[in-house]
């Protein structure tokens, strides 16, 4: 009864928020079913905050890599800089998910975003005054990664708190569209600012984006979760974390989905940290070349996210996950062997399309299969990919230093495909997994029979 009452309060709040009509371009977007969640006032504010933070993160990815590579010329140090930003996501990610399940998610998000404002301002000033050293890049990266570790689960679970069950899947898709759409604009802006003003200009812009995201977050009205969290108040964070890990480990389909979410992405996504090498040494370009390549990847990812957001289907299947993850690996293989910018741009666009397609389907299946009271912890495991990827860049950087960037990426992309088909072969019935999208929020109706044709 308590859980029902809490859910009902979220839905009622969402209904009231819909009455506050959006303005301008957002109002026009909400007339399209693809953007229906933007009718909800507080989700719009959260969504706008996601725009700012995602832009900041992608600009940081480009700027931090360019800064350390131009300072040291070392592929290994390029990997270390990325890894320092990712290690906190592994150290604190699951703990942050447990905290977000129990305490003030809005407050947690505000603190994390405010920390990014300060860190980016400090690093920009160090670059501007020519005092920056590699240790500053590593240290600020570790602190920024810590802030991101607490930001991610708070934001993901706030989506559910604000929109309720009816709009949840559309809201998740729009969130993915923002994350991947920022790849279209963020890298290009970073590259442009680096060329025009230097790395300090890029970091000052990032600080401004996090500042506005924090202001929007402060304006949100979040439903009271006291009833939902009361039963967990006496349980230790460690016990809650262990419970979540044990649940995923013991659930065959969730275990397979988590491996597919973490494995191919961890092995394949370090291509971004190698992009300065491909831009400068392989394609004989500059920071703008790097930014353009990442932008093409973002265009593909945005297109894939919007297609998924526009789908109105009764079931979600595992086969788009399998096909998409495989195509993601094949696209990276092709990109690794290209020495022509046009072909590289085409291949990286394909990578972007299939990357977001398979990840969105993976997250959809995981959120529906998992019971409501486990979703926060399940998603914290799903989000570990953002910590594993920077760590994997150490391997990518070492391989690139020893064998060259094309060979390094070829090896790692082959690993993506191996992981996918190992899961398929070792998990009976997973390839036929089908989950009803309109089932109760307590958990979807799962079947492993012959899947009908796509709706």
RODO-2510 file (C-alpha; in nm, 4 decimals, decimal comma):
residues 455
     n   res          X          Y          Z
     1     x     0,0000     0,0000     0,0000
     2     x     0,2807     0,2409     0,0843
     3     x     0,4511     0,1847    -0,2485
     4     x     0,1225     0,2413    -0,4320
     5     x     0,0613     0,5680    -0,2480
     6     x     0,4095     0,6952    -0,3292
     7     x     0,3740     0,6113    -0,6983
     8     x     0,0331     0,7764    -0,7105
     9     x     0,1777     1,0993    -0,5673
    10     x     0,4409     1,1048    -0,8411
    11     x     0,1787     1,0602    -1,1118
    12     x    -0,0412     1,3355    -0,9626
    13     x     0,2521     1,5735    -0,9459
    14     x     0,3371     1,4901    -1,3057
    15     x    -0,0245     1,5625    -1,4056
    16     x    -0,0157     1,9001    -1,2342
    17     x     0,3143     1,9848    -1,3979
    18     x     0,1707     1,9128    -1,7419
    19     x    -0,0802     2,1956    -1,6845
    20     x     0,2096     2,4462    -1,6758
    21     x     0,2435     2,4957    -2,0496
    22     x     0,5944     2,5265    -2,1968
    23     x     0,6872     2,8271    -2,4033
    24     x     0,8620     2,8982    -2,7300
    25     x     1,0378     2,6203    -2,9159
    26     x     0,9841     2,3748    -2,6292
    27     x     0,6075     2,4288    -2,6609
    28     x     0,6192     2,3484    -3,0310
    29     x     0,8252     2,0360    -2,9660
    30     x     0,5731     1,9017    -2,7150
    31     x     0,3100     1,8781    -2,9891
    32     x     0,5148     1,5890    -3,1282
    33     x     0,4739     1,2521    -2,9551
    34     x     0,8521     1,2130    -2,9614
    35     x     0,8834     1,4973    -2,7091
    36     x     0,5704     1,4361    -2,5006
    37     x     0,7572     1,4306    -2,1675
    38     x     0,8539     1,7946    -2,2154
    39     x     0,4955     1,8850    -2,1218
    40     x     0,6030     1,8263    -1,7594
    41     x     0,7519     2,1453    -1,6116
    42     x     1,0040     1,9897    -1,3756
    43     x     1,1176     1,7382    -1,6341
    44     x     1,1832     2,0288    -1,8725
    45     x     1,4090     2,1864    -1,6092
    46     x     1,5880     1,8547    -1,5508
    47     x     1,6184     1,8067    -1,9266
    48     x     1,7669     2,1547    -1,9750
    49     x     2,0126     2,0786    -1,6950
    50     x     2,1065     1,7610    -1,8793
    51     x     2,1780     1,9696    -2,1884
    52     x     2,4233     2,1866    -1,9927
    53     x     2,6005     1,9050    -1,8100
    54     x     2,6244     1,6819    -2,1171
    55     x     2,7710     1,9648    -2,3212
    56     x     3,0194     2,0311    -2,0428
    57     x     3,1219     1,6660    -2,0193
    58     x     3,1780     1,6275    -2,3934
    59     x     3,3682     1,9535    -2,4154
    60     x     3,5827     1,8370    -2,1246
    61     x     3,6487     1,5064    -2,3029
    62     x     3,7873     1,6919    -2,6040
    63     x     3,9637     1,9732    -2,4162
    64     x     4,1273     1,7586    -2,1486
    65     x     4,2604     1,5152    -2,4088
    66     x     4,3860     1,7931    -2,6353
    67     x     4,5478     1,9776    -2,3441
    68     x     4,7428     1,6804    -2,2081
    69     x     4,8443     1,5556    -2,5547
    70     x     4,9775     1,8955    -2,6648
    71     x     5,1642     1,9307    -2,3341
    72     x     5,3231     1,5842    -2,3324
    73     x     5,2811     1,4289    -2,6799
    74     x     5,2281     1,0978    -2,5000
    75     x     4,9526     0,8487    -2,5805
    76     x     5,0059     0,6883    -2,2388
    77     x     4,9548     1,0183    -2,0552
    78     x     4,6479     1,0747    -2,2704
    79     x     4,5109     0,7508    -2,1315
    80     x     4,6109     0,8368    -1,7747
    81     x     4,4273     1,1709    -1,7903
    82     x     4,1080     0,9988    -1,9036
    83     x     4,1492     0,7216    -1,6476
    84     x     4,1855     0,9700    -1,3607
    85     x     3,8447     1,1077    -1,4493
    86     x     3,6928     0,7596    -1,4691
    87     x     3,8351     0,5921    -1,1590
    88     x     3,5994     0,7781    -0,9177
    89     x     3,3020     0,6482    -1,1153
    90     x     3,4132     0,2967    -1,0247
    91     x     3,5055     0,3792    -0,6657
    92     x     3,1908     0,5712    -0,5790
    93     x     2,9358     0,4851    -0,8497
    94     x     2,7366     0,2093    -0,6764
    95     x     2,7605     0,3869    -0,3408
    96     x     2,6250     0,7030    -0,5049
    97     x     2,3342     0,5003    -0,6395
    98     x     2,2506     0,3774    -0,2901
    99     x     2,2711     0,7344    -0,1591
   100     x     2,0392     0,8542    -0,4370
   101     x     1,7900     0,5814    -0,3443
   102     x     1,7699     0,7008     0,0158
   103     x     1,8400     1,0735     0,0475
   104     x     1,7784     1,4036    -0,1316
   105     x     1,8426     1,3460    -0,4988
   106     x     1,7890     1,7108    -0,5938
   107     x     2,0378     1,8273    -0,3290
   108     x     2,2874     1,5634    -0,4418
   109     x     2,2596     1,6842    -0,8012
   110     x     2,2990     2,0511    -0,7065
   111     x     2,6134     1,9839    -0,5014
   112     x     2,7707     1,7752    -0,7791
   113     x     2,7017     2,0339    -1,0493
   114     x     2,8247     2,3216    -0,8321
   115     x     3,1492     2,1325    -0,7757
   116     x     3,1983     2,1149    -1,1529
   117     x     3,1509     2,4924    -1,1804
   118     x     3,4360     2,5503    -0,9347
   119     x     3,6696     2,2867    -1,0822
   120     x     3,6309     2,4100    -1,4398
   121     x     3,6859     2,7710    -1,3307
   122     x     4,0060     2,6797    -1,1469
   123     x     4,1485     2,4738    -1,4348
   124     x     4,0629     2,7480    -1,6864
   125     x     4,2473     3,0044    -1,4751
   126     x     4,5529     2,7794    -1,4444
   127     x     4,5646     2,7434    -1,8229
   128     x     4,5093     3,1166    -1,8774
   129     x     4,7945     3,2092    -1,6408
   130     x     5,0192     2,9377    -1,7920
   131     x     5,0551     2,7676    -1,4545
   132     x     4,8890     2,4405    -1,5541
   133     x     5,0852     2,1171    -1,5084
   134     x     4,9907     1,7552    -1,5845
   135     x     4,9235     1,7004    -1,2129
   136     x     4,6555     1,9705    -1,2255
   137     x     4,4867     1,7916    -1,5146
   138     x     4,4981     1,4604    -1,3285
   139     x     4,3805     1,6039    -0,9949
   140     x     4,0941     1,8089    -1,1383
   141     x     3,9937     1,5092    -1,3477
   142     x     3,9685     1,2889    -1,0382
   143     x     3,7558     1,5452    -0,8547
   144     x     3,5347     1,6028    -1,1606
   145     x     3,4877     1,2269    -1,1913
   146     x     3,3845     1,2110    -0,8246
   147     x     3,1240     1,4815    -0,8821
   148     x     2,9982     1,2965    -1,1892
   149     x     2,9717     0,9704    -0,9937
   150     x     2,7195     1,1311    -0,7571
   151     x     2,5474     1,3300    -1,0304
   152     x     2,4561     1,0375    -1,2577
   153     x     2,2355     0,8170    -1,0361
   154     x     2,0681     1,1224    -0,8823
   155     x     1,9659     1,2494    -1,2260
   156     x     1,8512     0,9094    -1,3557
   157     x     1,6300     0,8405    -1,0554
   158     x     1,4911     1,1959    -1,0532
   159     x     1,3473     1,1247    -1,3973
   160     x     1,1303     0,8495    -1,2527
   161     x     1,0342     1,0623    -0,9500
   162     x     0,9187     1,3484    -1,1704
   163     x     0,7443     1,1919    -1,4709
   164     x     0,5869     0,8804    -1,3170
   165     x     0,5367     0,5541    -1,5031
   166     x     0,3278     0,6798    -1,7951
   167     x     0,6017     0,8974    -1,9467
   168     x     0,9057     0,7122    -1,8126
   169     x     1,0273     0,5440    -2,1305
   170     x     0,9798     0,8553    -2,3435
   171     x     1,1662     1,0627    -2,0831
   172     x     1,4553     0,8140    -2,0773
   173     x     1,4784     0,8269    -2,4565
   174     x     1,4809     1,2087    -2,4559
   175     x     1,7509     1,2005    -2,1914
   176     x     1,9571     0,9720    -2,4145
   177     x     1,8912     1,2059    -2,7072
   178     x     2,0353     1,4982    -2,5092
   179     x     2,3415     1,3006    -2,4028
   180     x     2,4123     1,1933    -2,7575
   181     x     2,2974     1,5177    -2,9164
   182     x     2,5569     1,6996    -2,7091
   183     x     2,8145     1,4942    -2,8968
   184     x     2,7024     1,6778    -3,2102
   185     x     2,7615     2,0268    -3,0715
   186     x     2,9939     1,9899    -2,7722
   187     x     3,3063     1,8585    -2,9485
   188     x     3,2712     2,1104    -3,2309
   189     x     3,2357     2,4002    -2,9852
   190     x     3,5334     2,2725    -2,7851
   191     x     3,7473     2,2432    -3,0973
   192     x     3,6414     2,5896    -3,2131
   193     x     3,7118     2,7479    -2,8739
   194     x     4,0522     2,5768    -2,8497
   195     x     4,1509     2,7159    -3,1893
   196     x     4,0033     3,0616    -3,1219
   197     x     4,0794     3,1185    -2,7518
   198     x     4,2766     2,8235    -2,6217
   199     x     4,1818     2,5521    -2,3751
   200     x     4,1071     2,8099    -2,1052
   201     x     3,8188     2,9503    -2,3110
   202     x     3,6694     2,6030    -2,3405
   203     x     3,6879     2,5462    -1,9647
   204     x     3,5320     2,8842    -1,8815
   205     x     3,2439     2,7940    -2,1135
   206     x     3,2037     2,4589    -1,9376
   207     x     3,1872     2,6351    -1,5999
   208     x     2,9078     2,8570    -1,7342
   209     x     2,7121     2,5554    -1,8596
   210     x     2,7279     2,3817    -1,5224
   211     x     2,6254     2,7074    -1,3549
   212     x     2,3060     2,7365    -1,5598
   213     x     2,2337     2,3651    -1,5088
   214     x     2,2530     2,4228    -1,1329
   215     x     2,0141     2,7195    -1,1511
   216     x     1,7593     2,5095    -1,3450
   217     x     1,7912     2,2243    -1,0979
   218     x     1,7248     2,4580    -0,8049
   219     x     1,3916     2,5569    -0,9630
   220     x     1,2636     2,1984    -0,9752
   221     x     0,9824     2,0826    -0,7457
   222     x     1,0517     1,7196    -0,6621
   223     x     0,7824     1,4926    -0,5081
   224     x     0,8265     1,3902    -0,1439
   225     x     0,9876     1,0456    -0,1268
   226     x     0,9708     1,0041     0,2524
   227     x     0,7209     0,7152     0,2343
   228     x     0,9253     0,5280    -0,0241
   229     x     1,2530     0,5587     0,1668
   230     x     1,1245     0,5016     0,5193
   231     x     1,1548     0,1226     0,4982
   232     x     1,5213     0,1506     0,3975
   233     x     1,6224     0,4143     0,6524
   234     x     1,7565     0,1624     0,9060
   235     x     1,9450    -0,0454     0,6477
   236     x     2,3140     0,0321     0,6025
   237     x     2,4365     0,1592     0,2670
   238     x     2,6728    -0,1360     0,2461
   239     x     2,3899    -0,3860     0,2950
   240     x     2,1762    -0,2089     0,0379
   241     x     2,4631    -0,2099    -0,2114
   242     x     2,5316    -0,5803    -0,1591
   243     x     2,1642    -0,6603    -0,2022
   244     x     2,1559    -0,4859    -0,5383
   245     x     2,4690    -0,6598    -0,6637
   246     x     2,3377    -0,9993    -0,5542
   247     x     2,0064    -0,9400    -0,7293
   248     x     2,1678    -0,8589    -1,0635
   249     x     2,4170    -1,1463    -1,0345
   250     x     2,1342    -1,3926    -0,9713
   251     x     1,9029    -1,2739    -1,2499
   252     x     1,9985    -1,4327    -1,5819
   253     x     1,8580    -1,1692    -1,8162
   254     x     1,9718    -0,8695    -1,6122
   255     x     2,3173    -1,0224    -1,5785
   256     x     2,3382    -1,0620    -1,9567
   257     x     2,2136    -0,7075    -2,0144
   258     x     2,4685    -0,5613    -1,7725
   259     x     2,7533    -0,7490    -1,9433
   260     x     2,6352    -0,6198    -2,2813
   261     x     2,6058    -0,2674    -2,1441
   262     x     2,9518    -0,2736    -1,9866
   263     x     3,1616    -0,5007    -2,2117
   264     x     3,1361    -0,3626    -2,5682
   265     x     3,1134    -0,0039    -2,4470
   266     x     3,4205    -0,0399    -2,2240
   267     x     3,6275    -0,1932    -2,5011
   268     x     3,5000     0,0248    -2,7845
   269     x     3,4457     0,3719    -2,6444
   270     x     3,8139     0,4471    -2,5689
   271     x     3,8306     0,5373    -2,9374
   272     x     3,7375     0,8884    -2,8188
   273     x     4,0555     0,9168    -2,6126
   274     x     4,2549     0,8074    -2,9186
   275     x     4,0850     1,0644    -3,1414
   276     x     4,3672     1,3231    -3,1126
   277     x     4,6034     1,0604    -3,2549
   278     x     4,3678     0,9750    -3,5424
   279     x     4,3045     1,3459    -3,6114
   280     x     4,6704     1,4534    -3,6081
   281     x     4,8800     1,1490    -3,7016
   282     x     4,6451     0,9433    -3,9217
   283     x     4,4270     1,2060    -4,0918
   284     x     4,6868     1,4887    -4,0668
   285     x     4,4406     1,7385    -3,9188
   286     x     4,4103     1,9500    -3,6029
   287     x     4,1735     2,0132    -3,3099
   288     x     3,8911     2,0980    -3,5502
   289     x     3,9374     1,7638    -3,7260
   290     x     3,9054     1,5897    -3,3913
   291     x     3,5953     1,7902    -3,3072
   292     x     3,4343     1,7186    -3,6445
   293     x     3,4882     1,3436    -3,6159
   294     x     3,3287     1,3374    -3,2714
   295     x     3,0481     1,5539    -3,4062
   296     x     2,9715     1,3045    -3,6829
   297     x     2,9529     1,0337    -3,4186
   298     x     2,7135     1,2544    -3,2250
   299     x     2,4950     1,3112    -3,5323
   300     x     2,4549     0,9374    -3,5757
   301     x     2,3845     0,8885    -3,2054
   302     x     2,1258     1,1673    -3,1998
   303     x     1,9477     1,0229    -3,5014
   304     x     1,9364     0,6805    -3,3386
   305     x     1,8045     0,8222    -3,0099
   306     x     1,5241     1,0170    -3,1785
   307     x     1,4176     0,7127    -3,3777
   308     x     1,3932     0,5081    -3,0569
   309     x     1,2040     0,7915    -2,8816
   310     x     0,9506     0,7961    -3,1665
   311     x     0,8798     0,4226    -3,1535
   312     x     0,5437     0,3122    -3,0192
   313     x     0,5807    -0,0586    -2,9568
   314     x     0,4140    -0,3080    -2,7299
   315     x     0,7295    -0,5125    -2,6679
   316     x     1,1022    -0,4596    -2,6275
   317     x     1,3340    -0,7288    -2,7607
   318     x     1,6898    -0,8417    -2,7041
   319     x     1,7726    -0,8769    -3,0733
   320     x     1,8230    -0,4986    -3,1291
   321     x     2,0763    -0,5095    -2,8445
   322     x     2,2644    -0,7989    -3,0048
   323     x     2,2580    -0,6576    -3,3585
   324     x     2,3389    -0,3037    -3,2459
   325     x     2,6336    -0,4032    -3,0266
   326     x     2,7752    -0,6178    -3,3065
   327     x     2,7398    -0,3364    -3,5615
   328     x     2,9015    -0,0976    -3,3125
   329     x     3,2129    -0,3189    -3,3048
   330     x     3,2204    -0,3628    -3,6828
   331     x     3,1922     0,0131    -3,7361
   332     x     3,4884     0,0744    -3,5082
   333     x     3,6897    -0,1872    -3,6960
   334     x     3,6248    -0,0061    -4,0225
   335     x     3,7073     0,3339    -3,8719
   336     x     4,0367     0,2061    -3,7311
   337     x     4,1590     0,1152    -4,0794
   338     x     4,0512     0,4330    -4,2618
   339     x     4,3076     0,6923    -4,3694
   340     x     4,0602     0,9160    -4,5533
   341     x     3,8558     1,1747    -4,3633
   342     x     3,5309     1,1205    -4,5562
   343     x     3,5340     0,7450    -4,4943
   344     x     3,6280     0,7994    -4,1309
   345     x     3,3349     1,0375    -4,0895
   346     x     3,0943     0,7839    -4,2431
   347     x     3,2163     0,4985    -4,0260
   348     x     3,2081     0,7038    -3,7054
   349     x     2,8508     0,8102    -3,7866
   350     x     2,7536     0,4439    -3,8171
   351     x     2,9237     0,3770    -3,4849
   352     x     2,7133     0,6505    -3,3263
   353     x     2,3842     0,5162    -3,4659
   354     x     2,4324     0,1608    -3,3444
   355     x     2,5916     0,2623    -3,0158
   356     x     2,2855     0,4558    -2,8999
   357     x     2,0423     0,2025    -3,0482
   358     x     2,1818    -0,0878    -2,8541
   359     x     2,2363     0,1067    -2,5309
   360     x     1,8859     0,2567    -2,5291
   361     x     1,7336    -0,0876    -2,5845
   362     x     1,9550    -0,2295    -2,3092
   363     x     1,8475     0,0356    -2,0596
   364     x     1,4818    -0,0069    -2,1560
   365     x     1,4918    -0,3818    -2,0968
   366     x     1,6819    -0,3465    -1,7695
   367     x     1,4489    -0,0835    -1,6233
   368     x     1,1358    -0,2802    -1,7100
   369     x     1,2653    -0,6183    -1,5928
   370     x     1,3956    -0,4862    -1,2595
   371     x     1,1384    -0,4314    -0,9802
   372     x     1,0940    -0,0675    -0,8792
   373     x     1,2754    -0,1029    -0,5470
   374     x     1,5887    -0,2361    -0,7245
   375     x     1,5996     0,0019    -1,0211
   376     x     1,8260     0,2618    -0,8638
   377     x     2,0916     0,0068    -0,7815
   378     x     2,0505    -0,1723    -1,1144
   379     x     2,1052     0,1572    -1,2947
   380     x     2,4109     0,2342    -1,0839
   381     x     2,5644    -0,0875    -1,2167
   382     x     2,4600     0,0059    -1,5701
   383     x     2,6302     0,3442    -1,5265
   384     x     2,9603     0,1818    -1,4254
   385     x     3,0446     0,1858    -1,7954
   386     x     3,1290     0,5539    -1,7592
   387     x     3,3941     0,4598    -1,5064
   388     x     3,5244     0,1547    -1,6885
   389     x     3,5692     0,3384    -2,0184
   390     x     3,8329     0,5848    -1,8913
   391     x     4,0149     0,2993    -1,7169
   392     x     4,0122     0,1053    -2,0442
   393     x     4,1778     0,4031    -2,2106
   394     x     4,4917     0,3060    -2,0216
   395     x     4,4917    -0,0177    -2,2203
   396     x     4,4074     0,1688    -2,5398
   397     x     4,6845     0,4223    -2,4809
   398     x     4,9401     0,1511    -2,4048
   399     x     4,8413    -0,0488    -2,7134
   400     x     4,8522     0,2666    -2,9255
   401     x     5,2009     0,3501    -2,7969
   402     x     5,3250    -0,0010    -2,8721
   403     x     5,1347    -0,0924    -3,1908
   404     x     4,9857     0,2323    -3,3202
   405     x     4,6340     0,3663    -3,2751
   406     x     4,4765     0,1811    -3,5749
   407     x     4,5942    -0,1593    -3,4535
   408     x     4,4986    -0,0813    -3,0942
   409     x     4,1436     0,0105    -3,1928
   410     x     4,1175    -0,2910    -3,4241
   411     x     4,2022    -0,5247    -3,1358
   412     x     3,9613    -0,3607    -2,8934
   413     x     3,6736    -0,3480    -3,1407
   414     x     3,7197    -0,7186    -3,2088
   415     x     3,6868    -0,7681    -2,8338
   416     x     3,3472    -0,5917    -2,8466
   417     x     3,2117    -0,8486    -3,0900
   418     x     3,3551    -1,1411    -2,8955
   419     x     3,1831    -1,0239    -2,5752
   420     x     2,8457    -0,9900    -2,7505
   421     x     2,8418    -1,3368    -2,8974
   422     x     2,9860    -1,4975    -2,5857
   423     x     2,6838    -1,3640    -2,3958
   424     x     2,4434    -1,4877    -2,6637
   425     x     2,5958    -1,8367    -2,6699
   426     x     2,6316    -1,8712    -2,2921
   427     x     2,2885    -1,7342    -2,1962
   428     x     2,0173    -1,9740    -2,3181
   429     x     1,7044    -1,7993    -2,4378
   430     x     1,8461    -1,4486    -2,4200
   431     x     1,8325    -1,4003    -2,7971
   432     x     1,4535    -1,4584    -2,7783
   433     x     1,3932    -1,2295    -2,4807
   434     x     1,0777    -1,0197    -2,5100
   435     x     0,9424    -0,7756    -2,2497
   436     x     0,6022    -0,6072    -2,2483
   437     x     0,6436    -0,2293    -2,2377
   438     x     0,2995    -0,1501    -2,0963
   439     x     0,3243    -0,3881    -1,8015
   440     x     0,3058    -0,2812    -1,4387
   441     x     0,5882    -0,0639    -1,3090
   442     x     0,6685    -0,3347    -1,0564
   443     x     0,8356    -0,5331    -1,3339
   444     x     0,7706    -0,6193    -1,6949
   445     x     0,6168    -0,9370    -1,8351
   446     x     0,9136    -1,1347    -1,9631
   447     x     0,9042    -1,4182    -2,2139
   448     x     1,1648    -1,6198    -2,4008
   449     x     0,9468    -1,7699    -2,6696
   450     x     0,9590    -1,7039    -3,0413
   451     x     0,9488    -1,3284    -3,0825
   452     x     0,6845    -1,2038    -3,3238
   453     x     0,7669    -0,9590    -3,5951
   454     x     0,8485    -0,6110    -3,4711
   455     x     0,5427    -0,3975    -3,3990
***
